[in-house]
Amino acid sequence: MGERRIDHPCFAALYDRCMPDRLLVGPHREYLAADLSGRVLDLGAGTGAMIPYVAAGGDDDLEYHAVEPDPNMRRRAASTADRSALRTQLRDDRAESLPYVDDAFETVISSLVFCTIGDPDRALDEVARVLEPGGELRFLEHVRNDGWRARVQDRLNPIWERAAGGCQLNRETVERFVGHDAFDVLEIERTQVGVLPATPIVRGRLRRRRES
């Protein structure tokens, strides 16, 4: 059986209208984009929310690549790229099977992406493969909460997943990142932003080990 098709036209149409992205996570997207240089991969472009930040924060030698498997999101990302001076190479591939050679990128950006990836462990292996030794994975992800809030997320998750384009409320993404033997932790910070029930939001940087 082939992989499940990723196609959420209603969610894509509503995302930019209903998500107060710049107000909610704008400073954290600036964090992801700060001083980028060389070859950069955006692991899930969505509607292109990172493109203005990368254009503003990147160096002149920046080479920006992005993947987005949802055709509805990808069309909006392409439109965002067309309005930007940032040259964007946008592809329709999935995070679990990246179409790049080993050690291809100096930085991989993951911004509110791992909650929707079908096989996050495989995707993280792919990130480790395409990052050069010493390269960074920069992330901004909402994760499973603590205590009773986590139990609420567990109960809501089946409904949320259908309404929010496959998004999972209760992914333990940071534990997955920290536990991977290809990465060293540079920084992890729990932010003070988020919209219930998709909280908390955590940001950070990992470095690809030179030997893993």
ZAZAVO-427983 format. One line per 8 residues: their letters; for each residue x, y, z of N, C-alpha, C, O. Coordinates in steps of 0.2 Angstrom, whole numbers, plus 5000, padded with zeros to 4 digits. Layout:
ZAZAVO-427983
a = X/Y/Z/X/Y/Z/X/Y/Z/X/Y/Z ~ ... $
***
This chain:
ZAZAVO-427983
mgerridh = 5004/4994/5000/5000/5000/5000/5004/5006/5000/5009/5007/5004 ~ 5003/5011/4996/5007/5017/4995/5006/5022/5001/5001/5021/5005 ~ 5010/5027/5002/5009/5032/5007/5003/5036/5006/5000/5037/5001 ~ 5000/5038/5012/4994/5042/5012/4995/5048/5009/5000/5052/5010 ~ 4990/5050/5004/4990/5056/5001/4989/5062/5006/4985/5062/5010 ~ 4993/5067/5005/4993/5073/5009/4989/5079/5005/4992/5081/5001 ~ 4983/5080/5007/4979/5085/5003/4974/5088/5008/4969/5084/5009 ~ 4975/5094/5010/4970/5097/5015/4968/5104/5012/4971/5109/5015 $
pcfaalyd = 4964/5104/5007/4963/5111/5004/4959/5116/5009/4961/5122/5009 ~ 4955/5114/5013/4951/5118/5018/4956/5121/5023/4956/5127/5025 ~ 4960/5117/5026/4965/5119/5031/4970/5124/5028/4972/5129/5031 ~ 4972/5122/5022/4977/5127/5019/4974/5134/5017/4977/5139/5018 ~ 4967/5134/5015/4964/5140/5014/4963/5144/5020/4963/5150/5020 ~ 4962/5141/5026/4960/5144/5032/4966/5146/5036/4966/5151/5040 ~ 4972/5143/5034/4978/5144/5039/4980/5151/5039/4981/5154/5045 ~ 4982/5154/5034/4984/5161/5034/4979/5166/5037/4981/5171/5040 $
rcmpdrll = 4972/5164/5035/4967/5169/5038/4966/5168/5045/4964/5173/5049 ~ 4966/5162/5048/4964/5161/5055/4970/5161/5060/4969/5162/5066 ~ 4976/5160/5057/4982/5159/5061/4986/5166/5062/4988/5168/5057 ~ 4986/5168/5068/4989/5175/5069/4997/5174/5070/5000/5175/5075 ~ 5000/5171/5064/5007/5169/5064/5012/5174/5066/5016/5173/5071 ~ 5012/5180/5063/5017/5185/5065/5016/5187/5072/5021/5188/5075 ~ 5010/5188/5074/5009/5190/5081/5011/5185/5086/5014/5186/5091 ~ 5009/5179/5084/5010/5173/5089/5017/5171/5089/5020/5170/5095 $
vgphreyl = 5020/5169/5083/5027/5166/5083/5032/5170/5079/5037/5167/5078 ~ 5030/5176/5077/5035/5180/5073/5042/5180/5076/5047/5179/5072 ~ 5043/5182/5082/5050/5183/5085/5053/5176/5085/5059/5176/5084 ~ 5050/5171/5085/5053/5164/5086/5055/5162/5078/5060/5158/5078 ~ 5051/5164/5073/5053/5163/5067/5060/5167/5065/5064/5165/5061 ~ 5060/5173/5068/5066/5177/5067/5072/5173/5070/5078/5173/5068 ~ 5071/5170/5076/5076/5166/5079/5078/5161/5074/5085/5159/5074 ~ 5074/5157/5071/5076/5152/5066/5080/5154/5061/5084/5151/5058 $
aadlsgrv = 5078/5161/5058/5081/5163/5052/5087/5167/5053/5091/5169/5049 ~ 5089/5169/5060/5095/5173/5061/5101/5171/5058/5104/5165/5060 ~ 5105/5175/5054/5111/5174/5052/5112/5167/5048/5117/5164/5048 ~ 5107/5166/5044/5107/5160/5040/5112/5161/5034/5113/5167/5032 ~ 5116/5156/5032/5120/5156/5027/5121/5150/5023/5119/5144/5026 ~ 5124/5149/5017/5125/5143/5014/5119/5140/5012/5114/5143/5010 ~ 5119/5133/5012/5113/5129/5009/5108/5128/5015/5110/5125/5020 ~ 5102/5130/5015/5097/5129/5020/5091/5125/5017/5089/5126/5012 $
ldlgagtg = 5088/5121/5021/5082/5117/5020/5077/5119/5025/5078/5118/5031 ~ 5071/5121/5022/5065/5122/5026/5061/5115/5025/5059/5113/5020 ~ 5060/5111/5031/5058/5105/5031/5050/5104/5029/5048/5099/5027 ~ 5047/5109/5030/5040/5109/5028/5037/5116/5027/5036/5120/5032 ~ 5037/5119/5021/5036/5126/5020/5029/5128/5021/5029/5134/5023 ~ 5024/5124/5022/5018/5126/5023/5016/5131/5018/5016/5130/5012 ~ 5013/5137/5020/5011/5142/5016/5016/5147/5014/5015/5152/5011 ~ 5022/5145/5016/5028/5150/5015/5029/5155/5021/5032/5160/5020 $
amipyvaa = 5027/5153/5027/5028/5158/5033/5035/5160/5034/5036/5165/5036 ~ 5040/5155/5033/5047/5157/5035/5050/5161/5029/5055/5164/5031 ~ 5047/5161/5023/5051/5165/5018/5053/5172/5019/5058/5174/5018 ~ 5048/5176/5022/5050/5183/5023/5055/5184/5029/5059/5188/5028 ~ 5055/5179/5033/5060/5180/5039/5067/5177/5036/5072/5180/5038 ~ 5067/5172/5032/5073/5170/5029/5076/5175/5025/5082/5177/5025 ~ 5072/5179/5021/5074/5184/5016/5077/5190/5020/5082/5193/5018 ~ 5074/5191/5026/5077/5197/5030/5083/5195/5034/5087/5199/5035 $
ggdddley = 5083/5189/5036/5089/5187/5041/5095/5183/5038/5100/5182/5041 ~ 5094/5181/5032/5099/5177/5029/5105/5181/5025/5104/5187/5024 ~ 5111/5178/5025/5116/5182/5021/5115/5181/5014/5111/5178/5011 ~ 5120/5185/5010/5119/5185/5003/5121/5179/4999/5118/5178/4994 ~ 5124/5174/5003/5126/5168/5000/5121/5163/5001/5122/5157/4999 ~ 5115/5164/5004/5110/5160/5006/5107/5156/5000/5106/5159/4995 ~ 5107/5149/5000/5103/5145/4995/5098/5142/4999/5099/5137/5002 ~ 5092/5144/4997/5086/5141/5001/5082/5136/4997/5079/5137/4992 $
havepdpn = 5081/5130/5000/5077/5125/4998/5072/5123/5003/5072/5125/5009 ~ 5066/5121/5000/5060/5119/5004/5056/5113/5001/5056/5113/4995 ~ 5054/5109/5006/5049/5104/5003/5042/5105/5007/5042/5108/5012 ~ 5037/5103/5003/5030/5104/5005/5026/5099/5001/5024/5100/4996 ~ 5024/5093/5005/5020/5088/5001/5013/5090/5000/5010/5087/4995 ~ 5010/5095/5003/5003/5096/5002/5002/5101/4996/5005/5107/4997 ~ 4999/5099/4991/4999/5104/4985/4995/5110/4986/4997/5115/4983 ~ 4990/5110/4991/4987/5117/4993/4991/5122/4996/4991/5127/4995 $
mrrraast = 4995/5119/5001/5000/5123/5005/5005/5125/5000/5008/5131/5000 ~ 5008/5121/4996/5013/5122/4991/5012/5128/4986/5016/5132/4985 ~ 5006/5128/4984/5004/5133/4979/5004/5140/4983/5006/5145/4980 ~ 5002/5140/4989/5003/5147/4993/5010/5148/4995/5012/5154/4995 ~ 5014/5143/4996/5021/5145/4997/5024/5147/4991/5028/5152/4991 ~ 5023/5145/4985/5025/5147/4979/5023/5154/4978/5027/5158/4975 ~ 5017/5156/4979/5015/5163/4978/5019/5168/4983/5020/5173/4981 ~ 5020/5165/4989/5024/5169/4994/5031/5170/4991/5033/5176/4992 $
adrsalrt = 5034/5165/4989/5041/5166/4986/5041/5170/4980/5046/5174/4979 ~ 5036/5170/4976/5036/5175/4970/5035/5182/4972/5038/5186/4968 ~ 5033/5184/4978/5032/5190/4980/5039/5193/4984/5039/5198/4986 ~ 5043/5188/4985/5049/5189/4989/5055/5189/4984/5055/5186/4979 ~ 5061/5193/4987/5067/5193/4983/5071/5187/4984/5076/5185/4981 ~ 5069/5183/4989/5072/5176/4991/5071/5171/4985/5065/5169/4984 ~ 5076/5169/4982/5076/5163/4977/5075/5157/4981/5079/5155/4985 ~ 5069/5154/4979/5067/5148/4983/5066/5142/4978/5063/5142/4973 $
qlrddrae = 5069/5136/4980/5068/5130/4977/5064/5126/4980/5065/5123/4986 ~ 5057/5125/4978/5052/5122/4982/5050/5115/4978/5049/5115/4972 ~ 5050/5110/4982/5049/5103/4980/5043/5100/4983/5041/5102/4989 ~ 5040/5095/4980/5034/5092/4983/5035/5086/4987/5031/5082/4989 ~ 5042/5085/4990/5044/5079/4993/5042/5079/5000/5040/5084/5003 ~ 5042/5073/5004/5040/5072/5011/5047/5072/5015/5052/5071/5012 ~ 5046/5074/5021/5052/5074/5026/5055/5067/5027/5061/5066/5028 ~ 5051/5062/5026/5053/5055/5027/5057/5053/5021/5061/5047/5022 $
slpyvdda = 5057/5056/5016/5061/5054/5010/5064/5060/5006/5061/5061/5001 ~ 5069/5063/5009/5071/5069/5006/5075/5068/5000/5079/5063/5000 ~ 5075/5072/4994/5078/5070/4988/5085/5074/4987/5086/5077/4982 ~ 5089/5073/4993/5095/5077/4993/5101/5072/4995/5099/5067/4998 ~ 5107/5073/4993/5112/5069/4994/5114/5070/5002/5112/5075/5005 ~ 5118/5065/5004/5121/5066/5011/5125/5072/5012/5128/5075/5007 ~ 5124/5075/5018/5128/5081/5020/5127/5087/5015/5132/5091/5014 ~ 5121/5088/5013/5119/5093/5008/5118/5100/5011/5119/5105/5007 $
fetvissl = 5117/5100/5017/5114/5107/5020/5118/5109/5026/5120/5105/5030 ~ 5119/5115/5027/5122/5118/5033/5117/5119/5039/5119/5119/5045 ~ 5111/5120/5037/5105/5121/5042/5099/5118/5039/5097/5119/5033 ~ 5095/5115/5044/5088/5113/5042/5084/5116/5047/5085/5117/5053 ~ 5078/5119/5044/5073/5123/5048/5067/5118/5049/5065/5116/5044 ~ 5064/5118/5055/5058/5114/5056/5054/5119/5060/5055/5120/5066 ~ 5049/5122/5057/5044/5126/5061/5037/5124/5060/5034/5124/5055 ~ 5035/5121/5066/5028/5118/5067/5027/5113/5062/5022/5113/5058 $
vfctigdp = 5031/5109/5061/5031/5103/5056/5031/5096/5058/5027/5092/5056 ~ 5034/5095/5064/5035/5088/5066/5028/5085/5069/5027/5079/5069 ~ 5024/5090/5070/5017/5088/5072/5013/5084/5067/5008/5081/5068 ~ 5015/5086/5061/5011/5083/5055/5014/5077/5051/5011/5074/5047 ~ 5020/5076/5052/5024/5071/5048/5022/5064/5050/5021/5063/5056 ~ 5020/5060/5045/5018/5054/5046/5022/5049/5050/5020/5045/5055 ~ 5029/5049/5049/5034/5045/5052/5039/5050/5055/5045/5050/5051 ~ 5039/5053/5061/5044/5057/5063/5051/5055/5064/5056/5058/5063 $
draldeva = 5051/5048/5066/5058/5045/5067/5061/5045/5061/5067/5046/5060 ~ 5058/5042/5056/5061/5042/5049/5063/5049/5046/5068/5050/5043 ~ 5059/5054/5048/5060/5061/5045/5067/5063/5049/5071/5067/5046 ~ 5067/5062/5055/5073/5064/5059/5079/5061/5057/5085/5064/5056 ~ 5079/5055/5055/5085/5051/5052/5087/5054/5045/5093/5055/5044 ~ 5082/5057/5041/5083/5060/5035/5086/5067/5036/5091/5069/5033 ~ 5084/5070/5041/5087/5077/5043/5095/5076/5045/5099/5079/5043 ~ 5096/5071/5049/5103/5069/5051/5107/5067/5045/5113/5069/5044 $
rvlepgge = 5104/5064/5040/5108/5062/5034/5110/5068/5029/5115/5068/5027 ~ 5105/5072/5028/5106/5078/5024/5110/5084/5027/5112/5088/5023 ~ 5110/5084/5034/5114/5089/5037/5122/5087/5037/5123/5081/5038 ~ 5126/5092/5035/5133/5091/5035/5135/5090/5043/5132/5093/5047 ~ 5141/5087/5044/5143/5087/5051/5145/5094/5054/5148/5098/5050 ~ 5142/5095/5059/5143/5102/5062/5137/5106/5060/5136/5112/5063 ~ 5133/5104/5056/5127/5108/5054/5121/5108/5059/5122/5104/5064 ~ 5117/5113/5059/5112/5114/5064/5105/5112/5061/5103/5113/5056 $
lrflehvr = 5101/5109/5066/5094/5108/5065/5091/5114/5070/5092/5113/5076 ~ 5087/5118/5067/5084/5124/5071/5076/5122/5071/5073/5121/5066 ~ 5073/5122/5077/5066/5120/5077/5062/5125/5081/5064/5128/5086 ~ 5056/5125/5079/5050/5128/5083/5044/5123/5083/5041/5123/5077 ~ 5042/5120/5088/5037/5115/5088/5033/5115/5094/5035/5116/5100 ~ 5026/5114/5093/5022/5113/5099/5022/5105/5101/5023/5101/5096 ~ 5022/5104/5107/5023/5097/5110/5018/5095/5115/5014/5099/5117 ~ 5019/5089/5117/5014/5086/5122/5015/5090/5129/5021/5092/5131 $
ndgwrarv = 5010/5092/5132/5010/5096/5138/5011/5091/5144/5013/5086/5143 ~ 5010/5094/5150/5011/5090/5156/5004/5089/5160/5000/5093/5159 ~ 5004/5084/5164/4999/5083/5168/4992/5083/5165/4991/5079/5160 ~ 4987/5086/5168/4980/5086/5165/4979/5088/5158/4975/5086/5154 ~ 4984/5093/5157/4983/5096/5150/4985/5091/5145/4982/5091/5139 ~ 4990/5087/5146/4992/5081/5142/4986/5076/5141/4985/5074/5135 ~ 4983/5075/5146/4977/5070/5145/4971/5073/5141/4968/5070/5137 ~ 4970/5080/5142/4966/5083/5138/4968/5083/5130/4964/5082/5126 $
qdrlnpiw = 4974/5084/5129/4977/5083/5122/4975/5076/5119/4973/5076/5114 ~ 4977/5071/5123/4976/5065/5121/4968/5063/5119/4967/5060/5114 ~ 4964/5066/5123/4957/5065/5121/4954/5069/5115/4950/5067/5111 ~ 4957/5075/5114/4955/5079/5109/4959/5078/5102/4957/5079/5097 ~ 4964/5074/5103/4969/5073/5097/4965/5070/5091/4966/5072/5085 ~ 4961/5065/5091/4957/5062/5085/4953/5067/5082/4953/5067/5075 ~ 4950/5072/5085/4946/5077/5082/4951/5082/5079/4950/5085/5073 ~ 4956/5084/5083/4960/5089/5081/4964/5087/5074/4965/5091/5070 $
eraaggcq = 4966/5081/5074/4970/5079/5068/4966/5079/5062/4968/5081/5057 ~ 4959/5078/5062/4955/5078/5056/4954/5086/5054/4953/5087/5048 ~ 4953/5090/5059/4952/5097/5058/4958/5101/5056/4957/5106/5052 ~ 4964/5099/5058/4970/5103/5057/4975/5100/5053/4981/5100/5054 ~ 4973/5097/5047/4977/5094/5042/4982/5089/5045/4988/5089/5042 ~ 4980/5085/5049/4984/5079/5052/4989/5081/5058/4993/5077/5060 ~ 4988/5087/5060/4992/5089/5066/4991/5085/5072/4985/5083/5074 ~ 4996/5083/5076/4995/5079/5082/4997/5084/5088/5002/5087/5088 $
lnretver = 4992/5084/5092/4993/5088/5098/4998/5085/5103/5001/5089/5107 ~ 4999/5079/5103/5003/5076/5109/5009/5072/5107/5011/5067/5110 ~ 5013/5075/5102/5019/5072/5100/5025/5074/5105/5025/5080/5107 ~ 5029/5070/5107/5034/5071/5112/5040/5072/5107/5045/5069/5108 ~ 5040/5078/5104/5045/5079/5099/5052/5081/5102/5057/5079/5099 ~ 5052/5085/5107/5059/5087/5110/5062/5080/5112/5068/5080/5111 ~ 5059/5076/5116/5062/5070/5118/5065/5066/5112/5070/5063/5113 ~ 5061/5066/5107/5064/5062/5100/5070/5066/5098/5075/5062/5096 $
fvghdafd = 5070/5072/5098/5076/5076/5096/5082/5074/5100/5088/5073/5098 ~ 5081/5075/5107/5087/5075/5111/5089/5068/5112/5095/5066/5113 ~ 5085/5063/5111/5087/5056/5111/5090/5053/5105/5093/5047/5105 ~ 5090/5057/5099/5093/5054/5093/5101/5055/5094/5104/5060/5096 ~ 5104/5049/5092/5112/5049/5093/5116/5053/5088/5122/5053/5088 ~ 5112/5056/5083/5116/5060/5078/5117/5067/5080/5121/5071/5077 ~ 5114/5069/5086/5114/5077/5088/5116/5078/5095/5115/5074/5099 ~ 5119/5084/5095/5121/5087/5102/5116/5093/5103/5114/5096/5098 $
vleiertq = 5114/5094/5109/5109/5099/5110/5113/5106/5111/5118/5106/5115 ~ 5112/5111/5107/5115/5118/5108/5110/5122/5113/5113/5126/5117 ~ 5104/5121/5112/5099/5126/5115/5092/5123/5115/5090/5121/5109 ~ 5088/5123/5120/5081/5122/5120/5078/5127/5125/5080/5128/5131 ~ 5072/5129/5123/5069/5134/5127/5061/5134/5126/5059/5133/5120 ~ 5058/5133/5131/5051/5133/5131/5048/5140/5131/5049/5144/5135 ~ 5044/5142/5126/5042/5149/5125/5036/5150/5129/5033/5146/5132 ~ 5034/5156/5129/5028/5159/5133/5022/5160/5128/5017/5163/5130 $
vgvlpatp = 5022/5157/5122/5017/5158/5117/5014/5151/5116/5016/5146/5117 ~ 5008/5152/5112/5004/5146/5110/4997/5147/5111/4994/5152/5114 ~ 4993/5143/5107/4986/5143/5107/4983/5137/5110/4984/5132/5106 ~ 4979/5137/5115/4977/5130/5118/4972/5127/5112/4969/5131/5109 ~ 4973/5120/5111/4977/5116/5115/4984/5114/5113/4987/5109/5115 ~ 4986/5118/5108/4993/5117/5105/4998/5120/5108/5001/5125/5106 ~ 4999/5118/5115/5004/5121/5119/5007/5116/5123/5004/5110/5124 ~ 5014/5116/5125/5018/5122/5124/5022/5122/5117/5022/5117/5114 $
ivrgrlrr = 5024/5128/5116/5029/5128/5110/5036/5129/5112/5038/5133/5116 ~ 5040/5125/5109/5047/5124/5111/5052/5126/5105/5050/5124/5100 ~ 5057/5130/5106/5062/5131/5101/5069/5129/5103/5070/5128/5109 ~ 5073/5128/5098/5080/5126/5100/5084/5125/5094/5082/5126/5088 ~ 5090/5123/5096/5095/5121/5090/5099/5115/5092/5101/5114/5098 ~ 5100/5111/5087/5104/5105/5088/5109/5105/5083/5109/5108/5078 ~ 5115/5102/5085/5121/5101/5080/5122/5094/5078/5122/5090/5083 ~ 5123/5093/5072/5124/5086/5069/5131/5084/5072/5136/5088/5070 $
rres = 5132/5079/5075/5138/5077/5077/5143/5075/5071/5140/5073/5066 ~ 5149/5076/5072/5154/5074/5067/5155/5067/5066/5156/5064/5061 ~ 5153/5063/5071/5153/5056/5071/5147/5053/5074/5146/5055/5080 ~ 5143/5049/5071/5136/5047/5074/5135/5040/5072/5130/5037/5073 $
***
